Amino acid sequence: MPFSAFELGRLQLPSRLVMAPMTRSRAYVDGIPSSLTALYYAQRASAGLIVTEGIQPSPAGKGYMDTPGLHTDEQVAGWREVTDAVHAAGGRIFAQLMHAGRIGHPDNTGALPVAPSAVRAAEQMFTPNGMQDLPVPVELTTAEAEATVQDFADAARRAVDAGFDGVELHGANGYLIHQFLSQNANLRDDRFGGSVEGRIRFAVETARAVVEAIGADRVGIRISPATGAQDLVEDDAHVVYPALLSALAELDLVYVHHLAGGSEEIDGRIRDLWPNALIVNDPSAAHPAEAADRWLGRGADLVALGKYFLSNPDLPLRLRLGAPLNEPDFSTAFGGDHRGYTDYPALSLHPAGEPVLG
């Protein structure tokens, strides 16, 4: 079943194996992806679908060092080289739009981060000056929150201009959309806070604006309920996420990308809660085949795989053949050159069809 085709919106995926988004921090010049980035993604074009690393929709959305954007013409041109390379290799690729919110530092961006409320995350971040505590963010005004919704829509239009097949809204892992959903990062008393309806509003309005910009069949969203990511508290996730998914279903988003492991209740109900395509990413699985068997057996349509796509550009082939997997080297995961990025070996085949490391 992992190797059966699946129709996702306007795309025909050759397998159920999705390359999960993974930050690589190699956009060194003005947030523009390089030719090396194009090679990296093209090497992995055999994935059923690629979801890129997080791409900031605006300068204020940047959190980490050397991450790419989609808010300038030069960035669009850089991503066009990436999407052209992936499509030439037979692949399909969505851009993950990620606003880091309070997870940022002035040493990385030149400004204080913005967030639903002026509540700092009890975390540290790597900067050019080493690891530093995250600062207290600046609370977005209502008008600024509304403008940020439009930043996502504008970035989605730019993504289509850059040749992407669609976009994934990053509503997970403790970043801005997720911060609006939480109890402790969102202390607002305007229409974007307070009640469950208020706290899901930013996510829903962002999704609606992006759907209106590029069409529902090109828009997915990633969620990670109750994972505790980036110092978030979600004791009422069992109420928030059914409400959120119900509202998003009315917009007919093409998929939800669910990070499992935060809430056993939601993990058990996620298939019933979401009517369209469901992608599940399970970081607890010891092997990609285990994750695929577990979640496709529980009704997921697609399975997202992270670290093993990092180190195995031909991961679907390796899994199909039962071939050995390269182990990822996390010391080269963030920043650097081609090492740990485009130099992981692919399989080669003897004339008899037996796989060997090449």
ABEGO torsion letter per residue (X at the ends): XAABBBBBEABBBABABBBBBBBAGABABGGBBBAAAAAAAAAAAABABBBBBBBBABAAABABBGBBBBABAAAAAAAAAAAAAAAAAGBBBBBBBBBAEABBBAAAAGBBBBBABBBBBBBBBBBAAEBBBBBBBBBBBAAAAAAAAAAAAAAAAAAAAAGBAEBBBBABGGBAAAAAABAAABABABAABEBAAAAAAAAAAAAAAAAAAAEAAABBBBBBBGAGBGGBBBAAAAAAAAAAAAAAAAAGBABBBBBBGABAAAAAAAAAABABBBBBBBAABABAAAAAAAAAAAGBABBBBBAAAAABAAAAAAAAAGBBBBBBBAAAABEEBABGAAABBBBBBBAAGBBBBX
